[in-house]
Amino acid sequence: MNDIRPESTSQAPSSRARVVSIGGLLPVAIAVVATVLMLSWLPQLPNPIAVHWNGAGADGFGPAIPFVFAPLAITAVFSVFAVAWSWKPLPSGRLTWNQKILLAASLWMAVLLGFAFTASIALQRGLADARTAPDVGPWLALGAGAGLVLAVAAWFLLPAGETVSEPGTEPKFVDVQGDERVSWSRSTRLGGAPLIVVALAILVALGTAAVSVLAVSDAVLISMIVLVVVGLLVLTNFWWRVSADRRGFIAKGLFGWPRKRIPLSEIRSVAVVDVHPTRDFGGWGWRWAGGGRSGIILRAGSGIEVTQSNGKRFIVTVADAATGAGVLVALLHQNAPT
Amino acid sequence: MLIRIDPASGVALFDQIAGSLRASAIAGTLAVGERLPSARELAASLDINVHTVLRAYQLLRDEGLIELRPGRGAIVTGRIAGDYDALNSAVANVIAEARKLNIAPPALAALIRETYQ
């Protein structure tokens, strides 16, 4: 992004207006239009209607009303989630990249669902038997494409994306004498609030999957696979052991994987930092932010920031970060040629 | 939790590890429920034999400070009996005094050891 940064913090309200209108009001408005259209066609529909298609044609049937309201319900839930997540822009009025992605996705999903559901209803007008309903596949693709165009436009209309980083404080040396060997380690795990967010996200995914099963064939299998993968990712990111010793700085996941190891010889400097997960990294887990920063972000509060010799910075949030960082600087000092 | 060993100190290594962990428990940096690194992991970290670490863990298990669970490593289950607030603040005072007099940690440790006996 460009280098012009707004100086005042009065940018926040105008950002929020754009967030609410693009990520919340617009998607809901699209869903409302779709719902109204579908409701107006209700008298011309067969009973039951086709609600599910496979490659060969309609193969699932059900009542019209729940089907007609599904896109509005899903869109409303997702929009509220996206707007709530982006409610607090950065002090500069900009958004984190995650917030932008979520808001654009909210719009994309509203268009996709609106198109797919409205088209499938429109195609069934005047049919005596829903079994003869034509395929909705092309409309689904068209909806996805139109959604993408709008989402890209939304991306540019939304406030600029930004990542923040605050300089850390230098750690105090942990006293190491002569031939003494020190080993610091600590387990760190995902805290309470993010767990709720993760649970909510999984619920939204489940709900979306459950309803989209009605419209898309093979969606059950795909959504189950996605959920299993997401579940495994959450598990591997749930619990970590962080250690600092002669081997360097090491973070290891629950199953010994994923793991990250930075040898002492590749450490340029160490700092203790204060981390705000959503603001600085846009969330929890193994995260990448701008400016060559990545990290294992599990909680708000203290973290160890290791700057590697290539300039990249790796951050792990952990209690007692001061001691861990202190051990690292002491070992670096011990290893340094005198 | 911070573990330090000094191969030159003359005290058995497993005793030093156990001592470090006891000290962490007393100072409150090792809370009940905290999982210790596996013996293999800690041995690699300190560049010592895994049996030395296991011996330290077994000693602490017998004292009731930790529990060894096969496959899950060691978990801190007990506290060392007693109220350590007074001792912790006394230790802080001793260290502050030693800093003032420029007494290095090994000298201070030796002084305490001599006086204790």
Interface residues (C-beta under 8 A of the other chain):
Chain A: V174 D175 V176 Q177 G178 D179 E180 R181 V182 S183 W184 S185 R186 S187 R241 S243 D245 R246 R247 D320 T323 V327
Chain B: M1 L2 I3 R4 I5 D6 P7 A8 T29 E34 R35 P37 E41 L42 A44 S45 L46 D47 A104 P105 P106
